[in-house]
Amino acid sequence: MWLLGRLTPEFKTIANFRKDNPKGIRGVCRQFVVLFRELGLFAEAVVAIDGSKFKAVNSRDRNFTSAKLQWRMQEIEASIERYLVEMDSADRQEPAVAQAKKERQTDKITTLKARMKELEAIGVQLENAPDKQISLTDPDARSMNTRGTGIVGYNVKTA
């Protein structure tokens, strides 16, 4: 990155360079190994490091970040507002129909308010979490980006 001034070459450029300069690359690698041996930087132990992302048994719906929590709360508030508008429109209908609609809407609003209280409690836990993320099913799982999509899982490193 320093040598190229933060320019990022296309993958094909690097592949073509490797294909067009096999002797030079082998020579540089050989000299690199010789230099490391002369400096005594090689030890008898061999260490290999690898990392993998494993999906957890935790759905994305049960994993929360502050942005996701805010989004969910706004979604619930919008739903409650929508149900209140529907209740207002039900007031203009026949009493029997209006009463049935109001009861259904009231039940839905009660359920949403209970869910909002749960989300507020999760918000308190979220503030106390060290990485500002909570997974309800599996506390060790974290939301991660993988190839453009997100999973809830583990980033496992092995040496």
C-alpha angles and dihedrals in degrees: 000000000000094000093051094042092244092306111146114216121213116258090247091058091056092044092050091048090053091047094047097045109039096138093049093048092049090049093051091048091049091051090047091055092045091051092050091049092049091050091048093238095136117086131190092254121085118211124191122185125200135167132201136178116229124194114240127219088253124102122226088245090065094050119083137194123175092259092050091047092052091048092051092048092050089049091053092047090052090050092050090050090050091051091049090053089049090051090052091052090047089058088068094056131079113301096245093050092041093052093051092048092046092052092051092046092046090052091050092048091049090051092048093049090052089050089050090055089051090051091049089054089049088050090058090050090047092056090054095047113104095226096032092244132108131192111194099196098039114019093199096054119098135195110252137175115240121180094330097316131083129238134179106233149096131298100217120195121194128191 
